[in-house]
Amino acid sequence: MLPRQRQAGPDGPGRGPGPRPEYLRAFEGPADASEDAEGDGVSGVRAGRTRRTGPQRPAGEPRADASAADGVVLPAQRGGSRGRALTGIAAAAVTTVLAVVVAGQVTKGRDDDAKSPSAGRTAEANASGAPAPSTAPGGVALSYDQKMNRTYPLGATLKGPGKFDAVPGSAEAPGAGRKYRYRVDVERGLGLDGELFAEAVQKTLNDDRSWAHDGARTFERVSSGEPDFVITLASPGTTATWCAKSGLDTTEDNVSCDSAATERVMINAYRWAQGSRTYGSAIHAYRQMLINHEVGHRLGHGHVTCQKDNELAPVMQQQTKFLDHDGIHCRPNPWPYPRS
């Protein structure tokens, strides 16, 4: 608010109502450029203020300085010590108001994020590259069977970095037959649940319908030391690279392989995540077949097919590629020793 205006008096005859001269002088620009450079040793700059070189504004007309942060118009800076003091006070007041407004907006944004039911799941999905399969949308933990009955997103042409991490921990061999020690490796960046994959391998191989039938074999998962073989979950591109080391081409039907010239039994992550046309929605059974088929190769078994119409396909049939052949219809089967 401006000071009260004075009526004509001793300051001069005929002077009408208006601001005091010293108050007006406080808002006038410097008489010349020397005031801008006074005492700071920088030509044309004073305390972070650039000397005006363009046309002068009419007296009393404010300069519209837009803040780079938020577009708020700031008061014009004028010459003179009292003008600079007033400008500093005004700028400080605006800065304080802006700080309060911005802080309130940030706090509100954080509160809104915290209240969002999808906030935690979104962060979890972003960290892994794919939706985490451990919980349902309501936050309820999924059972092993529920997770095994789901498909997960993964591209058919994905090629990962070719770097693997061993799934930590171990699982003892439950039987008394010949023991095979294996490690489970998962390629980095797949966004799949490595612990689920490791659990599936252990449960599948030690099932009585699998290669552990009648106690002939037992399988133990390790994460260190020297295993007999390494079951590896890898992208289609990396699977093809490792299978080629053993002269096998997995690119034609995007399949898995036992890379016999290496230590790795390769499970194609695309097939693990998405399944196959031959098994349709029976993704759990398909995953069991993948494990049993490729480990069967490691144990010395070759490809065979069913010989009678409507017969169960042998686990060593290439069931990802086909169930029917030569006019014979085979039924899908994930086990070496099925019960029916």
DOROVEX-359211 format. One record per residue (C-alpha): x, y, z; residue in one letter. Coordinates in Angstrom, 1 decimal, always signed. Each point is the difference from the previous one (the first is absolute). Layout:
BEGIN
      x      y      z lumke
      X      Y      Z     A
...
END
This chain:
BEGIN
      x      y      z lumke
   +0.0   +0.0   +0.0     M
   +1.3   +3.5   -0.9     L
   +0.7   +2.6   +2.8     P
   -2.8   +2.5   +0.6     R
   +0.0   +2.8   -2.5     Q
   +0.7   +3.5   +1.3     R
   -1.8   +3.2   -0.9     Q
   +1.9   +3.1   -1.4     A
   +2.2   +1.6   +2.7     G
   +3.5   +1.1   +0.7     P
   +1.6   -2.3   -2.7     D
   -1.1   +2.4   -2.7     G
   -2.8   +2.3   -1.1     P
   -2.7   -1.5   -2.1     G
   +1.0   -3.6   +0.6     R
   -3.0   -2.3   -0.2     G
   -0.7   -3.3   +1.8     P
   +2.5   -2.8   -0.9     G
   +2.8   -2.2   +1.3     P
   +3.0   +1.5   +1.7     R
   +2.9   +0.7   -2.4     P
   +2.4   -2.2   +1.9     E
   -2.4   -2.9   -0.2     Y
   -0.3   +0.4   -3.8     L
   +3.8   +0.3   -0.3     R
   +0.4   -3.4   +1.6     A
   -1.7   -1.6   -3.0     F
   +1.9   +1.9   -2.7     E
   +2.7   -1.7   -2.0     G
   +3.7   +1.0   +0.3     P
   +1.0   +3.2   -1.7     A
   +2.7   -1.8   -2.0     D
   +1.7   -3.4   -0.4     A
   +2.5   +0.7   +2.7     S
   -2.4   -0.9   +2.8     E
   -0.6   -3.5   -1.5     D
   +3.7   -0.7   +0.2     A
   +0.7   +1.6   +3.3     E
   +2.3   -1.9   +2.3     G
   -0.3   -3.4   -1.6     D
   +2.8   -0.1   -2.5     G
   -2.3   -1.4   -2.8     V
   -0.9   +2.2   -2.9     S
   -3.8   +0.4   -0.3     G
   -0.8   -2.5   +2.9     V
   -0.8   +0.7   +3.5     R
   -0.9   -2.7   +2.6     A
   -1.3   -2.4   -2.7     G
   -1.9   +2.8   -1.8     R
   +0.6   +0.8   -3.7     T
   +0.3   +3.6   -1.0     R
   -2.8   +1.2   -2.3     R
   +1.2   +1.0   -3.5     T
   -3.3   +0.1   -1.8     G
   -2.7   +2.6   +0.0     P
   -1.1   +1.3   +3.4     Q
   -3.5   -0.7   +1.2     R
   -2.3   +2.9   +0.9     P
   +0.1   +0.9   +3.6     A
   -2.1   -2.2   +2.2     G
   -0.5   -2.7   -2.6     E
   +0.9   -3.5   +1.4     P
   +2.2   -2.5   -1.8     R
   -1.5   -3.4   -0.4     A
   +2.7   -2.5   +1.1     D
   -1.3   -3.6   -0.3     A
   +1.4   -2.6   +2.4     S
   +1.6   -2.9   -1.9     A
   -1.5   -2.4   +2.5     A
   -3.7   +0.9   +0.0     D
   -0.8   +3.0   -2.2     G
   -0.6   +2.3   +3.0     V
   +0.5   +3.7   -1.0     V
   +2.5   +1.7   +2.3     L
   +0.3   +3.7   +0.7     P
   +2.4   +2.0   -2.1     A
   +3.4   +0.8   +1.5     Q
   +0.9   +3.7   +0.2     R
   +3.1   +2.0   +0.7     G
   +0.9   +1.6   +3.3     G
   +0.6   -1.4   +3.4     S
   -3.5   +0.4   +1.3     R
   -1.5   -1.4   -3.3     G
   +2.2   -3.0   +0.3     R
   -0.9   -0.5   +3.6     A
   -3.7   +0.1   -0.8     L
   +0.5   -2.4   -3.0     T
   +1.9   -2.4   +2.2     G
   -2.8   -0.1   +2.6     I
   -2.6   -0.5   -2.8     A
   +2.1   -2.8   -1.6     A
   +0.5   -1.7   +3.4     A
   -3.7   +0.1   +0.7     A
   -0.8   -1.6   -3.4     V
   +2.6   -2.6   +0.4     T
   -1.4   -0.9   +3.4     T
   -3.5   -0.3   -1.4     V
   +1.3   -2.2   -2.9     L
   +1.8   -2.3   +2.4     A
   -3.1   -0.5   +2.0     V
   -2.1   -0.7   -3.1     V
   +2.5   -2.4   -1.5     V
   +0.5   -1.9   +3.3     A
   -3.7   -0.4   +0.3     G
   -0.3   -1.4   -3.5     Q
   +2.8   -2.4   +0.6     V
   -1.5   -1.2   +3.3     T
   -3.4   -0.4   -1.7     K
   +1.6   -2.0   -2.8     G
   +1.7   -2.3   +2.4     R
   -3.2   -0.5   +2.0     D
   -1.9   -0.8   -3.2     D
   +2.6   -2.6   -1.0     D
   +0.0   -1.6   +3.4     A
   -3.8   -0.3   -0.1     K
   -0.1   -1.6   -3.5     S
   -0.6   -3.7   +0.3     P
   +2.1   -0.7   -3.1     S
   +3.1   +2.1   +1.1     A
   +1.9   -2.9   +1.5     G
   -0.8   -2.4   -2.8     R
   +1.0   +2.5   -2.6     T
   +3.4   +0.5   +1.6     A
   +0.4   -3.7   +0.3     E
   -0.9   -0.5   -3.7     A
   +2.4   +2.7   -1.1     N
   +3.0   -1.4   +2.1     A
   -0.3   -3.4   -1.6     S
   -1.1   +0.9   -3.5     G
   -3.2   -2.2   +0.3     A
   -2.9   -0.4   +2.4     P
   +1.2   -1.9   +3.1     A
   -1.8   -3.3   +0.2     P
   +0.2   -0.4   +3.7     S
   -3.2   +1.8   +0.9     T
   -3.5   +0.4   -1.4     A
   -1.5   +3.5   -0.8     P
   -1.5   +0.2   +3.5     G
   +3.4   -0.6   +1.6     G
   -0.7   -3.6   +0.9     V
   +3.0   -2.4   -0.3     A
   -0.5   -2.5   -2.8     L
   +0.6   -3.7   +0.6     S
   +2.5   -2.0   -2.0     Y
   -2.7   -1.6   -2.1     D
   -1.6   +3.4   -0.7     Q
   +3.3   +1.5   -1.2     K
   +0.7   -3.1   -2.1     M
   -3.4   +0.4   -1.7     N
   +0.7   +3.5   -1.1     R
   +1.8   +1.3   -3.1     T
   +2.4   +2.9   +0.2     Y
   +1.0   +2.6   -2.6     P
   +3.2   -0.7   -1.9     L
   +0.9   +0.7   -3.7     G
   +0.5   -2.8   -2.5     A
   +3.1   +1.7   -1.4     T
   +1.6   +1.2   +3.2     L
   +3.7   -0.3   +0.3     K
   +1.4   +0.6   +3.4     G
   +3.5   +0.9   +1.1     P
   +1.2   -3.6   +0.3     G
   +0.8   +0.5   +3.7     K
   -1.4   -2.3   +2.6     F
   -0.7   +0.0   +3.7     D
   -0.3   -3.2   +2.0     A
   -3.2   -0.2   +2.0     V
   +1.2   +0.1   +3.6     P
   -0.7   -2.7   +2.5     G
   -0.2   -3.8   -0.3     S
   -2.5   -2.9   +0.1     A
   +1.0   -3.4   +1.3     E
   -0.5   -3.1   -2.1     A
   -3.0   -1.8   +1.5     P
   +0.7   -3.5   -1.2     G
   +2.6   -2.7   +0.4     A
   +0.7   -0.7   -3.6     G
   +2.9   +1.2   -2.1     R
   +0.4   +3.7   +0.9     K
   +0.4   +2.7   -2.6     Y
   +1.1   +3.4   +1.2     R
   -1.1   +2.9   -2.2     Y
   +0.1   +3.8   +0.2     R
   -2.7   +2.3   -1.3     V
   +1.1   +3.1   -1.9     D
   -2.2   +2.8   -1.2     V
   +1.1   +2.6   -2.6     E
   +0.0   +3.5   +1.1     R
   -2.8   +2.4   -1.1     G
   -2.7   -2.5   -0.7     L
   -2.4   +1.3   +2.6     G
   -1.1   -3.5   +0.9     L
   -0.1   -1.6   +3.4     D
   +3.2   -2.0   +0.4     G
   -1.0   -1.6   +3.3     E
   -3.3   -1.2   -1.6     L
   +2.0   -1.6   -2.8     F
   +2.4   -1.7   +2.4     A
   -2.8   -1.3   +2.1     E
   -1.7   -1.4   -3.1     A
   +3.1   -1.8   -1.0     V
   +0.5   -1.6   +3.4     Q
   -3.6   -1.1   +0.3     K
   -0.3   -1.3   -3.5     T
   +3.2   -2.0   -0.1     L
   -0.6   -1.7   +3.3     N
   -3.6   -0.9   -0.8     D
   -0.6   -3.7   -0.2     D
   -1.4   +0.5   -3.5     R
   +3.3   +1.6   -1.0     S
   +3.6   -1.4   -0.3     W
   +0.0   -0.7   +3.7     A
   -2.6   -2.8   -0.6     H
   +0.2   -2.9   +2.4     D
   +3.0   +1.5   +1.8     G
   +2.3   -0.5   -3.0     A
   +1.4   +3.6   +0.2     R
   -0.2   +3.0   +2.3     T
   +0.8   +3.6   -0.7     F
   +1.6   +2.6   +2.2     E
   +0.2   +3.7   -0.7     R
   +3.2   +1.9   +1.0     V
   +1.1   +3.5   -0.6     S
   +3.8   -0.5   +0.4     S
   +2.5   -2.6   -0.6     G
   +0.2   -2.3   -3.1     E
   -3.4   -1.2   -1.2     P
   -0.6   -2.9   -2.4     D
   -1.8   +2.5   -2.3     F
   -1.6   +3.5   +0.0     V
   -3.6   +0.5   -0.8     I
   -0.1   +3.5   -1.6     T
   -3.0   +2.3   -0.6     L
   +1.0   +2.3   -2.8     A
   -1.4   +2.3   -2.7     S
   -0.6   -1.5   -3.5     P
   +3.1   +1.7   -1.4     G
   +2.3   -1.2   +2.8     T
   -1.6   -3.5   -0.2     T
   +0.8   -0.1   -3.7     A
   +3.6   +1.0   +0.6     T
   +0.6   -2.7   +2.6     W
   -1.8   -2.7   -2.0     C
   +2.1   +0.9   -3.0     A
   +3.1   -1.0   +2.0     K
   -1.3   -3.5   -0.2     S
   -1.0   +0.2   -3.7     G
   -3.7   +0.5   +0.8     L
   -2.3   +2.6   -1.7     D
   -2.8   +1.1   +2.3     T
   -1.1   +3.0   -2.1     T
   -2.4   -1.7   -2.4     E
   -2.7   -0.7   +2.6     D
   +1.5   +2.0   +2.9     N
   +0.7   -3.1   +2.1     V
   +2.2   -1.1   +2.8     S
   +2.9   -2.4   +0.0     C
   +2.6   -2.0   +2.0     D
   +3.3   +1.5   -1.1     S
   +1.8   -3.3   +0.5     A
   +3.5   +1.4   -0.9     A
   -0.4   +2.4   +3.0     T
   -1.2   -0.2   +3.5     E
   -3.3   +1.7   -0.8     R
   -3.5   -1.3   -0.5     V
   -1.6   +3.0   -1.7     M
   -3.7   +0.8   +0.7     I
   -1.3   +2.7   -2.4     N
   -1.5   +2.7   +2.2     A
   -2.5   +0.9   -2.7     Y
   -1.5   -3.5   +0.1     R
   +0.2   +0.0   +3.8     W
   -1.9   +3.3   +0.2     A
   -2.5   -0.5   -2.9     Q
   -0.4   -3.7   -0.6     G
   -0.8   -1.6   -3.3     S
   -2.9   -0.4   -2.4     R
   +0.0   -3.8   +0.6     T
   -0.7   +0.4   +3.7     Y
   -2.3   +3.0   -0.1     G
   -0.9   +1.3   +3.4     S
   +1.5   -3.0   +1.8     A
   +3.1   +2.0   +0.8     I
   +0.9   -1.8   +3.2     H
   +0.2   -3.4   -1.7     A
   +1.9   +1.5   -2.9     Y
   +2.7   +1.3   +2.4     R
   +0.3   -3.4   +1.5     Q
   +0.4   -1.5   -3.4     M
   +2.8   +2.5   -0.9     L
   +2.0   -0.9   +3.0     I
   -0.4   -3.7   -0.3     N
   +0.6   +0.0   -3.8     H
   +3.3   +1.9   +0.1     E
   +1.3   -1.8   +3.1     V
   -0.9   -3.2   -1.7     G
   +2.4   +0.9   -2.7     H
   +2.7   +0.6   +2.6     R
   -0.7   -3.5   +1.4     L
   +0.5   -1.5   -3.4     G
   -3.5   -0.2   -1.5     H
   -0.7   +0.8   -3.7     G
   -3.2   +1.1   -1.8     H
   -2.9   -2.4   -0.5     V
   -3.6   +0.3   -0.9     T
   -3.3   -1.7   +0.9     C
   -1.0   -2.9   -2.2     Q
   -3.7   -0.4   +0.5     K
   -2.8   +2.5   -0.6     D
   -1.2   +1.8   +3.2     N
   +3.0   -1.3   +1.9     E
   +1.9   +2.2   +2.5     L
   +3.0   +1.6   -1.6     A
   +3.3   -1.3   +1.5     P
   +1.8   +2.8   +1.9     V
   +2.8   -0.3   -2.5     M
   -2.3   +0.9   -2.9     Q
   +0.6   +3.6   -1.2     Q
   -3.3   +1.1   +1.4     Q
   +0.7   +3.7   -0.4     T
   +0.0   -0.5   -3.7     K
   -2.7   -2.6   -0.5     F
   -2.4   -2.5   +1.5     L
   -1.3   -1.6   -3.2     D
   +2.1   -1.8   -2.6     H
   -0.6   -2.4   -2.9     D
   -3.8   +0.1   +0.6     G
   +0.5   -1.0   +3.7     I
   -1.4   +2.3   +2.7     H
   +2.1   +0.1   +3.2     C
   -1.2   +1.4   +3.3     R
   +2.2   +2.5   +1.9     P
   +2.1   -1.6   +2.8     N
   +2.6   +1.6   +2.3     P
   +1.3   -3.2   +1.7     W
   +2.4   -2.8   -0.7     P
   -2.1   -2.3   +2.1     Y
   -3.6   +1.2   -0.1     P
   -2.6   -1.7   +2.2     R
   -2.5   -0.2   -2.9     S
END
